[in-house]
Amino acid sequence: MNKRHLLLAGLIGLMPSLGLAQSLSGAPRTAAIASLTQSINAITRIQGRFLQTNPDGSTVGGRFWLQRPGKVRFEYDAPSPLLLISDGATVSLQDRRLRTTDRYPLRKTPLYFLLKANVSLEKDVLVTGVEKRGGMTIMAVRDKARQADGELTIIYDDTAKQLREWAIADRQGRVTRVRLVEAATGAAIAQSLFTTPGPTRKYDPKN
């Protein structure tokens, strides 16, 4: 798998299976699922920086803008030429150096469940594990309808009431993590950020 596809895997998923060490059960599990459902649905807009750790241990950062439902933009720092955008229906990965754009239906990616309007973690997904650790809720989910490939692990800070991270592992069990840093909520976001530029747009390393 080349570096470009490792980056894509970390944001939209391949076929992961990330186990949790001590999964909750019974009433605590039910309460945690309900609480995280409510927390995700309360998210409207987040923007800041992200740090992605790839399976080989390499890291890449950049800026992100997230607006529920459906929209997200990840601009990777130079020298990476990658730009990833979800416009609410389609996830587009653009390589501005090669002038290529790969497109995927948002519904077929695990990212869909972070961006879906009125998501229900009780009904929309199969919860494969839930933990409470250090003030965080850690939950692994898989698409119950099997339209989205892979399993998404969400890490939510219950104290700060912020989405902190998600993790995805590929078919070989290699884990990619995306951590949100310097994140601010609520501020307006220009809708033009969620429009994918044409594939012939030239890459400018200063942007």
C-alpha atoms as a printed R data frame, in Angstrom:
    type eleno elety resid chain resno       x      y       z
1   ATOM     1    CA   MET     A     1   0.000  0.000   0.000
2   ATOM     2    CA   ASN     A     2   1.571  3.342  -1.025
3   ATOM     3    CA   LYS     A     3   1.672  6.466   1.136
4   ATOM     4    CA   ARG     A     4  -1.233  8.071  -0.709
5   ATOM     5    CA   HIS     A     5  -3.511  5.117   0.000
6   ATOM     6    CA   LEU     A     6  -2.340  4.925   3.610
7   ATOM     7    CA   LEU     A     7  -3.513  8.517   4.053
8   ATOM     8    CA   LEU     A     8  -6.840  7.719   2.448
9   ATOM     9    CA   ALA     A     9  -7.271  4.631   4.602
10  ATOM    10    CA   GLY     A    10  -6.832  6.699   7.731
11  ATOM    11    CA   LEU     A    11  -9.659  9.027   6.827
12  ATOM    12    CA   ILE     A    12 -12.261  6.857   5.137
13  ATOM    13    CA   GLY     A    13 -11.310  3.309   6.092
14  ATOM    14    CA   LEU     A    14 -10.558 -0.005   4.453
15  ATOM    15    CA   MET     A    15 -11.416 -3.229   6.307
16  ATOM    16    CA   PRO     A    16 -10.275 -2.749   9.878
17  ATOM    17    CA   SER     A    17 -10.765 -4.688  13.072
18  ATOM    18    CA   LEU     A    18  -9.515 -2.842  16.133
19  ATOM    19    CA   GLY     A    19 -10.217 -4.671  19.386
20  ATOM    20    CA   LEU     A    20 -10.778 -3.037  22.767
21  ATOM    21    CA   ALA     A    21  -9.180 -4.528  25.849
22  ATOM    22    CA   GLN     A    22 -12.011 -4.311  28.391
23  ATOM    23    CA   SER     A    23 -15.333 -3.713  26.690
24  ATOM    24    CA   LEU     A    24 -18.281 -2.577  28.820
25  ATOM    25    CA   SER     A    25 -21.365 -4.748  29.081
26  ATOM    26    CA   GLY     A    26 -24.900 -4.501  30.370
27  ATOM    27    CA   ALA     A    27 -26.298 -1.203  31.627
28  ATOM    28    CA   PRO     A    28 -22.940  0.691  31.524
29  ATOM    29    CA   ARG     A    29 -22.544 -0.298  27.861
30  ATOM    30    CA   THR     A    30 -26.076  0.825  26.999
31  ATOM    31    CA   ALA     A    31 -25.561  4.136  28.793
32  ATOM    32    CA   ALA     A    32 -22.216  4.758  27.069
33  ATOM    33    CA   ILE     A    33 -23.709  4.112  23.634
34  ATOM    34    CA   ALA     A    34 -26.614  6.466  24.317
35  ATOM    35    CA   SER     A    35 -24.301  9.158  25.672
36  ATOM    36    CA   LEU     A    36 -21.925  9.024  22.706
37  ATOM    37    CA   THR     A    37 -24.851  9.106  20.290
38  ATOM    38    CA   GLN     A    38 -26.067 12.295  21.939
39  ATOM    39    CA   SER     A    39 -22.565 13.803  21.940
40  ATOM    40    CA   ILE     A    40 -21.954 13.155  18.243
41  ATOM    41    CA   ASN     A    41 -25.340 14.560  17.287
42  ATOM    42    CA   ALA     A    42 -24.536 17.702  19.281
43  ATOM    43    CA   ILE     A    43 -21.510 18.393  17.062
44  ATOM    44    CA   THR     A    44 -22.190 21.059  14.450
45  ATOM    45    CA   ARG     A    45 -18.870 22.627  13.416
46  ATOM    46    CA   ILE     A    46 -15.240 21.945  14.366
47  ATOM    47    CA   GLN     A    47 -12.065 23.343  12.854
48  ATOM    48    CA   GLY     A    48  -8.405 23.225  13.724
49  ATOM    49    CA   ARG     A    49  -5.423 21.031  13.011
50  ATOM    50    CA   PHE     A    50  -5.039 17.277  12.804
51  ATOM    51    CA   LEU     A    51  -2.182 14.840  13.216
52  ATOM    52    CA   GLN     A    52  -2.320 11.513  11.392
53  ATOM    53    CA   THR     A    53  -0.149  8.587  12.449
54  ATOM    54    CA   ASN     A    54   0.253  5.968   9.757
55  ATOM    55    CA   PRO     A    55   0.843  2.226  10.257
56  ATOM    56    CA   ASP     A    56   4.545  2.620   9.523
57  ATOM    57    CA   GLY     A    57   4.854  5.177  12.346
58  ATOM    58    CA   SER     A    58   5.186  8.177  10.051
59  ATOM    59    CA   THR     A    59   3.082 11.242  10.799
60  ATOM    60    CA   VAL     A    60   1.527 13.952   8.698
61  ATOM    61    CA   GLY     A    61  -0.434 16.988   9.809
62  ATOM    62    CA   GLY     A    62  -2.656 19.629   8.354
63  ATOM    63    CA   ARG     A    63  -5.765 21.720   8.812
64  ATOM    64    CA   PHE     A    64  -9.331 20.460   8.963
65  ATOM    65    CA   TRP     A    65 -12.871 21.794   8.889
66  ATOM    66    CA   LEU     A    66 -15.815 19.588   9.873
67  ATOM    67    CA   GLN     A    67 -19.479 20.484   9.590
68  ATOM    68    CA   ARG     A    68 -22.230 18.034  10.362
69  ATOM    69    CA   PRO     A    69 -24.096 16.695   8.615
70  ATOM    70    CA   GLY     A    70 -21.924 15.364   5.868
71  ATOM    71    CA   LYS     A    71 -19.077 17.792   5.314
72  ATOM    72    CA   VAL     A    72 -15.380 17.721   6.074
73  ATOM    73    CA   ARG     A    73 -12.145 19.068   4.575
74  ATOM    74    CA   PHE     A    74  -8.606 17.861   5.340
75  ATOM    75    CA   GLU     A    75  -5.733 19.883   3.892
76  ATOM    76    CA   TYR     A    76  -2.438 18.066   4.338
77  ATOM    77    CA   ASP     A    77   0.651 20.138   5.061
78  ATOM    78    CA   ALA     A    78   3.281 20.451   2.325
79  ATOM    79    CA   PRO     A    79   5.077 18.595   0.901
80  ATOM    80    CA   SER     A    80   2.003 16.350   0.766
81  ATOM    81    CA   PRO     A    81  -0.145 17.347  -2.220
82  ATOM    82    CA   LEU     A    82  -3.290 15.669  -0.837
83  ATOM    83    CA   LEU     A    83  -6.644 17.272  -0.179
84  ATOM    84    CA   LEU     A    84  -9.645 15.308   1.100
85  ATOM    85    CA   ILE     A    85 -13.170 16.715   0.999
86  ATOM    86    CA   SER     A    86 -16.619 15.366   1.720
87  ATOM    87    CA   ASP     A    87 -19.339 17.569   0.238
88  ATOM    88    CA   GLY     A    88 -22.134 15.715   1.992
89  ATOM    89    CA   ALA     A    89 -22.521 12.936  -0.549
90  ATOM    90    CA   THR     A    90 -19.097 12.175  -2.031
91  ATOM    91    CA   VAL     A    91 -15.630 11.901  -0.510
92  ATOM    92    CA   SER     A    92 -12.985 13.194  -2.919
93  ATOM    93    CA   LEU     A    93  -9.260 12.654  -2.533
94  ATOM    94    CA   GLN     A    94  -7.285 15.014  -4.735
95  ATOM    95    CA   ASP     A    95  -3.590 14.735  -5.506
96  ATOM    96    CA   ARG     A    96  -2.765 18.271  -6.574
97  ATOM    97    CA   ARG     A    97   0.657 17.276  -7.855
98  ATOM    98    CA   LEU     A    98  -0.614 14.472 -10.106
99  ATOM    99    CA   ARG     A    99  -3.815 16.404 -10.880
100 ATOM   100    CA   THR     A   100  -5.976 13.397 -10.091
101 ATOM   101    CA   THR     A   101  -9.112 13.045  -7.983
102 ATOM   102    CA   ASP     A   102 -10.491  9.776  -6.600
103 ATOM   103    CA   ARG     A   103 -14.131  9.807  -5.512
104 ATOM   104    CA   TYR     A   104 -16.023  7.520  -3.123
105 ATOM   105    CA   PRO     A   105 -19.653  7.621  -1.914
106 ATOM   106    CA   LEU     A   106 -19.639  8.951   1.650
107 ATOM   107    CA   ARG     A   107 -22.184  6.271   2.573
108 ATOM   108    CA   LYS     A   108 -19.635  3.569   1.780
109 ATOM   109    CA   THR     A   109 -17.036  4.897   4.228
110 ATOM   110    CA   PRO     A   110 -16.914  4.584   8.033
111 ATOM   111    CA   LEU     A   111 -16.597  8.383   8.160
112 ATOM   112    CA   TYR     A   112 -20.287  8.450   7.286
113 ATOM   113    CA   PHE     A   113 -21.226  7.585  10.860
114 ATOM   114    CA   LEU     A   114 -19.404 10.627  12.265
115 ATOM   115    CA   LEU     A   115 -21.041 12.911   9.717
116 ATOM   116    CA   LYS     A   116 -24.543 11.429   9.435
117 ATOM   117    CA   ALA     A   117 -27.449 13.595  10.564
118 ATOM   118    CA   ASN     A   118 -29.170 12.160  13.631
119 ATOM   119    CA   VAL     A   119 -26.933  9.133  13.809
120 ATOM   120    CA   SER     A   120 -28.083  6.352  16.120
121 ATOM   121    CA   LEU     A   121 -25.269  4.193  17.454
122 ATOM   122    CA   GLU     A   122 -27.945  1.856  18.794
123 ATOM   123    CA   LYS     A   123 -29.598  1.293  15.399
124 ATOM   124    CA   ASP     A   124 -27.273  2.322  12.555
125 ATOM   125    CA   VAL     A   125 -24.163  0.391  13.523
126 ATOM   126    CA   LEU     A   126 -22.963 -2.762  15.186
127 ATOM   127    CA   VAL     A   127 -21.045 -1.716  18.293
128 ATOM   128    CA   THR     A   128 -18.149 -4.149  18.600
129 ATOM   129    CA   GLY     A   129 -16.595 -2.656  21.728
130 ATOM   130    CA   VAL     A   130 -17.001  0.153  24.284
131 ATOM   131    CA   GLU     A   131 -14.542  1.362  26.919
132 ATOM   132    CA   LYS     A   132 -14.380  4.172  29.454
133 ATOM   133    CA   ARG     A   133 -10.781  5.150  30.076
134 ATOM   134    CA   GLY     A   134  -9.239  8.321  31.509
135 ATOM   135    CA   GLY     A   135 -12.349 10.427  30.989
136 ATOM   136    CA   MET     A   136 -12.695  9.171  27.409
137 ATOM   137    CA   THR     A   137 -15.311  7.037  25.707
138 ATOM   138    CA   ILE     A   138 -13.712  4.666  23.208
139 ATOM   139    CA   MET     A   139 -16.149  2.915  20.911
140 ATOM   140    CA   ALA     A   140 -15.623  0.637  17.905
141 ATOM   141    CA   VAL     A   141 -18.450  0.417  15.378
142 ATOM   142    CA   ARG     A   142 -19.156 -1.392  12.134
143 ATOM   143    CA   ASP     A   143 -21.883 -0.680   9.584
144 ATOM   144    CA   LYS     A   144 -24.820 -2.939  10.404
145 ATOM   145    CA   ALA     A   145 -26.087 -2.657   6.809
146 ATOM   146    CA   ARG     A   146 -22.626 -3.560   5.440
147 ATOM   147    CA   GLN     A   147 -22.652 -0.680   2.985
148 ATOM   148    CA   ALA     A   148 -19.577  0.955   4.528
149 ATOM   149    CA   ASP     A   149 -16.446 -1.162   4.566
150 ATOM   150    CA   GLY     A   150 -14.493 -1.345   7.778
151 ATOM   151    CA   GLU     A   151 -14.694 -0.603  11.450
152 ATOM   152    CA   LEU     A   152 -14.326  2.829  12.996
153 ATOM   153    CA   THR     A   153 -13.060  3.435  16.529
154 ATOM   154    CA   ILE     A   154 -14.164  6.780  17.968
155 ATOM   155    CA   ILE     A   155 -12.409  8.442  20.900
156 ATOM   156    CA   TYR     A   156 -14.498 11.127  22.621
157 ATOM   157    CA   ASP     A   157 -13.434 13.303  25.549
158 ATOM   158    CA   ASP     A   158 -16.358 13.238  27.988
159 ATOM   159    CA   THR     A   159 -14.890 15.961  30.198
160 ATOM   160    CA   ALA     A   160 -14.103 18.503  27.466
161 ATOM   161    CA   LYS     A   161 -17.060 17.285  25.381
162 ATOM   162    CA   GLN     A   162 -14.936 17.075  22.247
163 ATOM   163    CA   LEU     A   163 -14.233 14.537  19.545
164 ATOM   164    CA   ARG     A   164 -10.538 13.753  19.999
165 ATOM   165    CA   GLU     A   165  -9.542 10.986  17.627
166 ATOM   166    CA   TRP     A   166 -10.529  8.075  15.476
167 ATOM   167    CA   ALA     A   167  -8.614  4.966  14.527
168 ATOM   168    CA   ILE     A   168  -8.844  2.528  11.652
169 ATOM   169    CA   ALA     A   169  -6.956 -0.718  10.985
170 ATOM   170    CA   ASP     A   170  -6.579 -2.260   7.543
171 ATOM   171    CA   ARG     A   171  -6.949 -5.903   6.472
172 ATOM   172    CA   GLN     A   172  -3.503 -6.694   7.851
173 ATOM   173    CA   GLY     A   173  -4.308 -5.112  11.208
174 ATOM   174    CA   ARG     A   174  -2.228 -1.982  10.560
175 ATOM   175    CA   VAL     A   175  -3.672  0.912  12.541
176 ATOM   176    CA   THR     A   176  -3.973  4.490  11.310
177 ATOM   177    CA   ARG     A   177  -4.926  7.192  13.782
178 ATOM   178    CA   VAL     A   178  -6.281 10.688  13.147
179 ATOM   179    CA   ARG     A   179  -6.066 13.010  16.151
180 ATOM   180    CA   LEU     A   180  -7.758 16.415  16.208
181 ATOM   181    CA   VAL     A   181  -5.639 19.126  17.828
182 ATOM   182    CA   GLU     A   182  -6.104 22.860  18.413
183 ATOM   183    CA   ALA     A   183  -9.779 22.241  17.673
184 ATOM   184    CA   ALA     A   184 -12.387 24.974  18.086
185 ATOM   185    CA   THR     A   185 -16.138 24.494  17.874
186 ATOM   186    CA   GLY     A   186 -19.038 26.630  16.739
187 ATOM   187    CA   ALA     A   187 -17.347 29.184  14.460
188 ATOM   188    CA   ALA     A   188 -18.836 29.697  11.006
189 ATOM   189    CA   ILE     A   189 -17.150 27.843   8.137
190 ATOM   190    CA   ALA     A   190 -17.132 29.045   4.527
191 ATOM   191    CA   GLN     A   191 -19.136 26.566   2.467
192 ATOM   192    CA   SER     A   192 -16.717 26.936  -0.444
193 ATOM   193    CA   LEU     A   193 -14.252 24.849   1.584
194 ATOM   194    CA   PHE     A   194 -16.390 21.791   0.914
195 ATOM   195    CA   THR     A   195 -16.267 22.160  -2.877
196 ATOM   196    CA   THR     A   196 -13.660 19.937  -4.525
197 ATOM   197    CA   PRO     A   197 -11.411 21.842  -6.962
198 ATOM   198    CA   GLY     A   198 -11.175 20.469 -10.493
199 ATOM   199    CA   PRO     A   199  -8.521 17.817 -11.163
200 ATOM   200    CA   THR     A   200  -6.561 20.168 -13.421
201 ATOM   201    CA   ARG     A   201  -5.869 22.674 -10.661
202 ATOM   202    CA   LYS     A   202  -2.125 23.171 -10.250
203 ATOM   203    CA   TYR     A   203  -0.484 22.297  -6.970
204 ATOM   204    CA   ASP     A   204   0.946 25.306  -5.160
205 ATOM   205    CA   PRO     A   205   3.265 24.235  -2.301
206 ATOM   206    CA   LYS     A   206   2.671 27.632  -0.608
207 ATOM   207    CA   ASN     A   207  -1.021 26.820  -0.026
